[in-house]
């Protein structure tokens, strides 16, 4: 190999190295999403004492209507615990959770119903959660959804059907007139 060919080879190698560094350097500069903890669902999450609440949301037809709380509640303690969720206007529901177990509220026979949601579907409402019998409590925001998404429609509590209806009440009739 002569001197000119070695120079071209060195330049090509350097260009390739710089190109590879610029492509692989993105992971070094930008934070990785896998290192951030977040709720990858429609609901939100919170913790109180040994209870971990995941994918929490309220299904309701309106702001002043009843709402069903959905999500999962994990109990990491060695005792049975009752979760108390307090919403707007003094509404409250209690959820028993067995020791070292979990309760899925969408599968629970005892529905967790708040008498009023305090927020219209599409909003976030603040609820207070506490472990029954202790002073441990916290507040967090929970989204309110309605039956627009068919998967949630089955969870609308009785008396919580949306008031707005897309069905027309009367059909306009064409006017009978001739062109004059």
C-alpha positions as a Markdown table, in Angstrom:
| # | Residue | x | y | z |
|---|---|---|---|---|
| 1 | Unk | 0.0 | 0.0 | 0.0 |
| 2 | Unk | 1.4 | 3.4 | -0.9 |
| 3 | Unk | 1.3 | 6.5 | 1.2 |
| 4 | Unk | -1.7 | 8.0 | -0.7 |
| 5 | Unk | -3.8 | 4.9 | -0.2 |
| 6 | Unk | -2.9 | 4.7 | 3.5 |
| 7 | Unk | -4.0 | 8.4 | 3.9 |
| 8 | Unk | -7.3 | 7.7 | 2.2 |
| 9 | Unk | -7.9 | 4.6 | 4.3 |
| 10 | Unk | -7.1 | 6.6 | 7.5 |
| 11 | Unk | -9.5 | 9.4 | 6.5 |
| 12 | Unk | -12.3 | 6.9 | 5.7 |
| 13 | Unk | -11.8 | 5.1 | 9.0 |
| 14 | Unk | -11.9 | 8.4 | 10.9 |
| 15 | Unk | -15.1 | 9.5 | 9.1 |
| 16 | Unk | -16.7 | 6.1 | 9.8 |
| 17 | Unk | -15.7 | 6.4 | 13.5 |
| 18 | Unk | -17.1 | 10.0 | 13.8 |
| 19 | Unk | -20.4 | 8.8 | 12.1 |
| 20 | Unk | -20.8 | 5.9 | 14.5 |
| 21 | Unk | -20.1 | 8.1 | 17.5 |
| 22 | Unk | -22.8 | 10.6 | 16.4 |
| 23 | Unk | -25.3 | 7.8 | 15.9 |
| 24 | Unk | -24.6 | 6.0 | 19.2 |
| 25 | Unk | -24.2 | 9.2 | 21.2 |
| 26 | Unk | -27.9 | 9.9 | 21.3 |
| 27 | Unk | -28.4 | 7.6 | 24.2 |
| 28 | Unk | -25.7 | 9.3 | 26.1 |
| 29 | Unk | -27.1 | 12.8 | 25.8 |
| 30 | Unk | -30.9 | 12.1 | 26.0 |
| 31 | Unk | -32.4 | 10.5 | 29.2 |
| 32 | Unk | -33.8 | 7.0 | 28.8 |
| 33 | Unk | -37.5 | 6.7 | 29.3 |
| 34 | Unk | -37.1 | 3.3 | 30.9 |
| 35 | Unk | -35.4 | 5.0 | 33.9 |
| 36 | Unk | -38.4 | 7.2 | 34.7 |
| 37 | Unk | -41.3 | 5.8 | 36.8 |
| 38 | Unk | -44.8 | 6.7 | 35.4 |
| 39 | Unk | -48.3 | 5.3 | 35.1 |
| 40 | Unk | -48.4 | 3.9 | 31.6 |
| 41 | Unk | -52.2 | 3.7 | 31.5 |
| 42 | Unk | -55.4 | 5.8 | 31.7 |
| 43 | Unk | -55.2 | 5.9 | 35.5 |
| 44 | Unk | -52.7 | 7.3 | 38.1 |
| 45 | Unk | -50.8 | 5.8 | 41.0 |
| 46 | Unk | -50.2 | 6.5 | 44.6 |
| 47 | Unk | -48.9 | 4.9 | 47.8 |
| 48 | Unk | -50.1 | 5.1 | 51.4 |
| 49 | Unk | -48.6 | 3.0 | 54.1 |
| 50 | Unk | -48.3 | -0.6 | 52.9 |
| 51 | Unk | -50.9 | 0.1 | 50.1 |
| 52 | Unk | -49.8 | 0.7 | 46.5 |
| 53 | Unk | -52.6 | 2.0 | 44.2 |
| 54 | Unk | -52.1 | 1.5 | 40.5 |
| 55 | Unk | -54.1 | 2.5 | 37.4 |
| 56 | Unk | -56.7 | 4.3 | 39.5 |
| 57 | Unk | -59.5 | 6.1 | 37.8 |
| 58 | Unk | -63.2 | 7.0 | 38.2 |
| 59 | Unk | -65.9 | 6.0 | 35.7 |
| 60 | Unk | -68.9 | 8.3 | 35.8 |
| 61 | Unk | -71.5 | 9.9 | 33.5 |
| 62 | Unk | -71.1 | 13.4 | 35.0 |
| 63 | Unk | -69.8 | 15.7 | 37.7 |
| 64 | Unk | -72.7 | 15.4 | 40.1 |
| 65 | Unk | -73.3 | 11.7 | 39.4 |
| 66 | Unk | -72.0 | 8.6 | 41.1 |
| 67 | Unk | -68.6 | 7.2 | 40.1 |
| 68 | Unk | -67.0 | 3.8 | 40.3 |
| 69 | Unk | -63.4 | 3.6 | 41.3 |
| 70 | Unk | -61.3 | 1.2 | 39.2 |
| 71 | Unk | -57.7 | 0.1 | 39.5 |
| 72 | Unk | -55.5 | -2.3 | 41.6 |
| 73 | Unk | -54.7 | -2.1 | 45.2 |
| 74 | Unk | -51.7 | -4.0 | 46.6 |
| 75 | Unk | -51.1 | -4.7 | 50.3 |
| 76 | Unk | -47.5 | -5.5 | 51.2 |
| 77 | Unk | -48.2 | -5.8 | 54.9 |
| 78 | Unk | -48.8 | -9.0 | 57.0 |
| 79 | Unk | -52.2 | -7.7 | 58.1 |
| 80 | Unk | -55.5 | -7.2 | 56.3 |
| 81 | Unk | -56.0 | -3.5 | 55.6 |
| 82 | Unk | -59.0 | -1.4 | 54.6 |
| 83 | Unk | -58.4 | 1.4 | 52.1 |
| 84 | Unk | -60.6 | 4.5 | 52.4 |
| 85 | Unk | -61.1 | 6.7 | 49.4 |
| 86 | Unk | -62.7 | 10.1 | 50.2 |
| 87 | Unk | -63.9 | 12.2 | 47.2 |
| 88 | Unk | -65.9 | 15.4 | 46.7 |
| 89 | Unk | -68.8 | 16.4 | 48.8 |
| 90 | Unk | -68.1 | 13.9 | 51.6 |
| 91 | Unk | -68.4 | 10.9 | 49.2 |
| 92 | Unk | -66.4 | 7.9 | 50.5 |
| 93 | Unk | -65.8 | 4.2 | 49.7 |
| 94 | Unk | -63.9 | 1.5 | 51.6 |
| 95 | Unk | -62.0 | -1.3 | 50.0 |
| 96 | Unk | -60.7 | -4.3 | 52.0 |
| 97 | Unk | -57.4 | -5.8 | 50.9 |
| 98 | Unk | -56.0 | -9.1 | 52.3 |
| 99 | Unk | -52.5 | -9.3 | 53.7 |
| 100 | Unk | -49.7 | -9.7 | 51.1 |
| 101 | Unk | -52.3 | -9.7 | 48.4 |
| 102 | Unk | -54.1 | -7.4 | 45.9 |
| 103 | Unk | -57.6 | -6.4 | 45.0 |
| 104 | Unk | -58.6 | -5.6 | 41.4 |
| 105 | Unk | -61.5 | -3.2 | 41.6 |
| 106 | Unk | -62.8 | -3.9 | 38.2 |
| 107 | Unk | -63.2 | -7.6 | 39.1 |
| 108 | Unk | -64.5 | -7.0 | 42.7 |
| 109 | Unk | -68.0 | -8.1 | 43.5 |
| 110 | Unk | -68.2 | -5.2 | 46.0 |
| 111 | Unk | -68.1 | -2.1 | 43.7 |
| 112 | Unk | -66.2 | 0.9 | 45.1 |
| 113 | Unk | -68.7 | 3.7 | 44.4 |
| 114 | Unk | -68.4 | 7.4 | 45.3 |
| 115 | Unk | -71.7 | 9.1 | 45.6 |
| 116 | Unk | -70.4 | 12.0 | 43.5 |
| 117 | Unk | -67.3 | 12.4 | 41.4 |
| 118 | Unk | -66.7 | 16.1 | 41.9 |
| 119 | Unk | -65.5 | 16.5 | 38.3 |
| 120 | Unk | -66.8 | 16.1 | 34.8 |
| 121 | Unk | -65.5 | 13.2 | 32.6 |
| 122 | Unk | -62.2 | 14.3 | 31.1 |
| 123 | Unk | -61.1 | 16.1 | 34.3 |
| 124 | Unk | -58.8 | 15.2 | 37.2 |
| 125 | Unk | -60.3 | 15.2 | 40.7 |
| 126 | Unk | -58.5 | 15.2 | 43.9 |
| 127 | Unk | -59.2 | 12.3 | 46.3 |
| 128 | Unk | -57.8 | 11.5 | 49.8 |
| 129 | Unk | -56.7 | 8.0 | 50.4 |
| 130 | Unk | -56.0 | 6.5 | 53.9 |
| 131 | Unk | -55.4 | 3.3 | 55.6 |
| 132 | Unk | -58.3 | 2.7 | 57.9 |
| 133 | Unk | -57.4 | 2.9 | 61.6 |
| 134 | Unk | -54.1 | 4.9 | 61.0 |
| 135 | Unk | -53.1 | 8.5 | 60.5 |
| 136 | Unk | -51.4 | 7.7 | 57.2 |
| 137 | Unk | -53.1 | 9.5 | 54.3 |
| 138 | Unk | -52.3 | 11.3 | 51.2 |
| 139 | Unk | -54.1 | 13.1 | 48.4 |
| 140 | Unk | -53.7 | 12.6 | 44.7 |
| 141 | Unk | -55.4 | 13.3 | 41.4 |
| 142 | Unk | -57.5 | 10.7 | 39.6 |
| 143 | Unk | -58.9 | 11.0 | 36.1 |
| 144 | Unk | -62.7 | 10.8 | 35.5 |
| 145 | Unk | -63.8 | 8.9 | 32.4 |
| 146 | Unk | -67.2 | 8.1 | 31.0 |
| 147 | Unk | -68.6 | 5.3 | 28.8 |
| 148 | Unk | -67.3 | 6.9 | 25.6 |
| 149 | Unk | -64.6 | 4.2 | 25.5 |
| 150 | Unk | -66.6 | 1.0 | 25.3 |
| 151 | Unk | -64.3 | -0.9 | 27.7 |
| 152 | Unk | -65.4 | 1.5 | 30.5 |
| 153 | Unk | -69.1 | 1.6 | 29.7 |
| 154 | Unk | -69.8 | -1.6 | 31.6 |
| 155 | Unk | -68.4 | 0.1 | 34.8 |
| 156 | Unk | -70.8 | 3.0 | 34.8 |
| 157 | Unk | -72.7 | 2.8 | 38.1 |
| 158 | Unk | -76.5 | 2.9 | 38.2 |
| 159 | Unk | -77.8 | 6.4 | 37.9 |
| 160 | Unk | -74.6 | 7.6 | 36.3 |
| 161 | Unk | -75.5 | 7.4 | 32.6 |
| 162 | Unk | -74.3 | 10.4 | 30.7 |
| 163 | Unk | -76.9 | 13.2 | 30.3 |
| 164 | Unk | -75.9 | 14.3 | 26.8 |
| 165 | Unk | -77.4 | 12.1 | 24.1 |
| 166 | Unk | -76.4 | 12.1 | 20.5 |
| 167 | Unk | -79.8 | 10.8 | 19.3 |
| 168 | Unk | -82.1 | 13.4 | 17.8 |
| 169 | Unk | -85.5 | 14.0 | 19.4 |
| 170 | Unk | -87.3 | 14.8 | 16.2 |
| 171 | Unk | -86.6 | 14.4 | 12.5 |
| 172 | Unk | -87.0 | 17.5 | 10.4 |
| 173 | Unk | -89.5 | 17.1 | 7.6 |
| 174 | Unk | -88.9 | 18.5 | 4.2 |
| 175 | Unk | -91.1 | 21.5 | 3.2 |
| 176 | Unk | -93.4 | 20.8 | 0.4 |
| 177 | Unk | -92.9 | 23.6 | -2.0 |
| 178 | Unk | -92.5 | 23.9 | -5.8 |
| 179 | Unk | -90.1 | 26.1 | -7.5 |
| 180 | Unk | -92.0 | 29.1 | -8.9 |
